[in-house]
Amino acid sequence: MGKDEDDARTAERDRLAISLAKETGISEAQARDLINMLGTDRNSLLREARLIYGQRLR
């Protein structure tokens, strides 16, 4: 994998983290942690992010 591919993958994950944070109310750092743990499957990320945010509200 080349540097350009690494940069593109990083940029994609950054956009996903920002979007996930805005949509669910978690921090961008939490979103990045979830992406690192789960990968980039949006449905899985949304489910887990909502669980995190729901726990913070209690």
C-alpha positions as CSV (number, residue, x, y, z in Angstrom):
1,M,0.0,0.0,0.0
2,G,1.4,3.4,-1.0
3,K,1.4,6.7,0.9
4,D,-1.4,8.1,-1.3
5,E,-3.6,5.1,-0.4
6,D,-2.8,5.5,3.3
7,D,-3.6,9.2,3.1
8,A,-6.9,8.5,1.4
9,R,-7.8,5.9,3.9
10,T,-7.0,8.3,6.8
11,A,-9.1,11.1,5.2
12,E,-12.0,8.7,4.7
13,R,-11.9,7.6,8.4
14,D,-11.6,11.3,9.5
15,R,-14.7,12.2,7.5
16,L,-16.5,9.2,9.0
17,A,-15.5,10.1,12.5
18,I,-16.8,13.6,12.1
19,S,-20.0,12.5,10.6
20,L,-20.6,9.9,13.3
21,A,-19.9,12.4,16.0
22,K,-22.3,14.9,14.6
23,E,-25.0,12.3,14.0
24,T,-24.8,10.6,17.4
25,G,-23.5,13.2,19.9
26,I,-20.3,11.3,20.8
27,S,-16.9,13.0,20.6
28,E,-14.8,12.7,17.5
29,A,-12.2,10.9,19.7
30,Q,-14.8,8.3,20.7
31,A,-15.9,8.0,17.0
32,R,-12.3,7.3,16.0
33,D,-11.9,4.7,18.7
34,L,-15.0,2.9,17.5
35,I,-13.7,3.0,13.9
36,N,-10.4,1.5,15.1
37,M,-12.3,-1.2,17.0
38,L,-15.1,-2.0,14.6
39,G,-13.9,-0.9,11.1
40,T,-15.9,1.3,8.8
41,D,-19.3,-0.5,8.7
42,R,-21.7,2.5,9.3
43,N,-24.5,0.5,10.8
44,S,-22.3,-1.1,13.4
45,L,-20.7,2.2,14.2
46,L,-24.1,3.9,14.6
47,R,-25.4,1.2,16.8
48,E,-22.4,1.3,19.1
49,A,-22.2,5.1,19.1
50,R,-25.8,5.3,20.2
51,L,-25.2,2.9,23.0
52,I,-22.3,5.1,24.2
53,Y,-24.3,8.3,24.0
54,G,-27.3,6.6,25.7
55,Q,-25.1,5.6,28.6
56,R,-23.9,9.1,29.1
57,L,-27.4,10.5,29.4
58,R,-28.3,8.2,32.3
